Amino acid sequence: MKQQFALLDDTLIDGVFQPWAERIAERWRLSSFQLARVFLDIAAVALILSQAAHVPGSAALDASWPYLYSILVLVPGLAAMTILRTEFRRTEMKGGAHRTAAANPLRLGMHWHRIVCFFWLLVLLLQTSETAPKLEGAALLAVGLFATLSVYFAACFARPKPRTAASWLHLPKRALLFARRTIR
């Protein structure tokens, strides 16, 4: 199954998310890692909203612990998103895909994360289509959507920014010599 999903995964990254990441990078000056962190923050807010909409107390839980279910869902979810956010920042600070032509290390390293997020989003879409619309369901769908977007944008290759010189004085000496030899 992993090999079949790898084909879909590579197609989604190269055909859908990479062009979007490049367009957004041109327009808003956000790298793919910064964009992934923004989507993770939106997913965290949506997770908080999905649990705030949860009705306290249920038949499965004792009435003395009405918020136990919300806390059991909220704390590990926010902890996982914080760990992912830290990993995205650490990878960006290392400069692996940003400053060199090396491949993005998160593309292979986060393969299982993308599998889980992709199928979780599909399940949430099916669940939302079969149930009546509620704030809790919409917020949980937003968590799945933005978490999936986050791990896919983090897998995109961040193209290095082209160097531009303000004037001829700021160009390296070898560029001037090459230009001079070419003009002659």
Secondary structure, 3 states (H helix, E strand, C coil): CHHHHHHHHHHHHHHHHHHHHHHHHHHHCCCHHHHHHHHHHHHHHHHHHHHHCCCCCCCCCCCCCCCHHHHHHHHHHHHHHHHHHHHHHHHHHHCHHHHCCCCCHHHHHCHHHHHHHHHHHHHHHHHHHHCCCCHHHHHHHHHHHHHHHHHHHHCCCCCCCCCCCCCHHHCCHHHHHHHHHHHC
